[in-house]
Amino acid sequence: MTEARFDDTIHAPVRLRICGLLNNADRLDFAVVRDTLGISDATLSKHVKTLADAGHVTINKSASANRTDARRVTWLSLSPTGRSAFAAHIRALQDIAGQPHLTL
C-alpha cells in the first residue's frame, strides 16, 4: 500500500480530475478528457503540461486509423510515478477527511 502523501501538483481541481480519469484507463484521447471535463483545449494543455513536467502524465501522439488527414491523436496516460502519486494523494485526502483508506 502506498503511503499517504499530499501532492500540491495533483491537488489543483482540474489536475485532480485529470488524474482521476486517467487512473481508470491505460490511456485516453486528449479530446475525450477535454470533453469529459468540459474544458477548453488550452486549459487542458496547460494542466497536462504541468502534470507531465512533474513526471505524472505521459503524452504520446500517433496517427489515427479513423482520419484521412495527417492529424495525429494525442494520448494521455498516468505514468507509474503518477499512479503512485495519485494513490498517495487520495490517501492523504482520506486522512484529512478522517476516512478509512480505500484501495485504488
Secondary structure, 3 states (H helix, E strand, C coil): CCCCCCCHHHHCHHHHHHHHHHHCCCCEEHHHHHHHHCCCHHHHHHHHHHHHHCCCEEEEEEECCCCCCCCEEEEEEECHHHHHHHHHHHHHHHHHHCCCCCCC
